[in-house]
Amino acid sequence: MREVDLDVFAAELAQGAFTIDVREPDEYAAGHVPGARTAPLSELGTHLAALPADRPVYVICASGNRSAWAAEHLENAGFHAISVAGGTSGWARTGRPVVRGTAARAA
């Protein structure tokens, strides 16, 4: 499982990186990275069919712990998954924008 820091992730996101947020729905609604799709860790298996097999899947959570676990499991399932170190908390702490409310699910 590969991990990237927030600066690398920000550059990839600006280029259209496919991103899933594995936090629970209430956490996601409270603030998420723009463009991140919700795919709660507790439901991750139900979202596999909606994930791209031909490009990296960036995985973010609150701090990087759940995303690392999810990315490892996605790698084992054949995806090119990359965990975002620092997570949404780090993203917000660096002054980057967050979106509040619900949005499209990964699946």
Rosetta blueprint (number, residue, H / E / L):
1 M L
2 R E
3 E E
4 V E
5 D L
6 L H
7 D H
8 V H
9 F H
10 A H
11 A H
12 E H
13 L H
14 A H
15 Q L
16 G L
17 A L
18 F E
19 T E
20 I E
21 D E
22 V L
23 R L
24 E L
25 P H
26 D H
27 E H
28 Y H
29 A H
30 A H
31 G L
32 H E
33 V L
34 P L
35 G L
36 A L
37 R E
38 T E
39 A L
40 P L
41 L H
42 S H
43 E H
44 L H
45 G H
46 T H
47 H H
48 L H
49 A H
50 A H
51 L L
52 P L
53 A L
54 D L
55 R L
56 P L
57 V E
58 Y E
59 V E
60 I E
61 C L
62 A L
63 S L
64 G L
65 N H
66 R H
67 S H
68 A H
69 W H
70 A H
71 A H
72 E H
73 H H
74 L H
75 E H
76 N H
77 A L
78 G L
79 F L
80 H L
81 A E
82 I E
83 S E
84 V E
85 A L
86 G L
87 G H
88 T H
89 S H
90 G H
91 W H
92 A H
93 R H
94 T L
95 G L
96 R L
97 P L
98 V L
99 V E
100 R L
101 G L
102 T L
103 A L
104 A L
105 R E
106 A L
107 A L
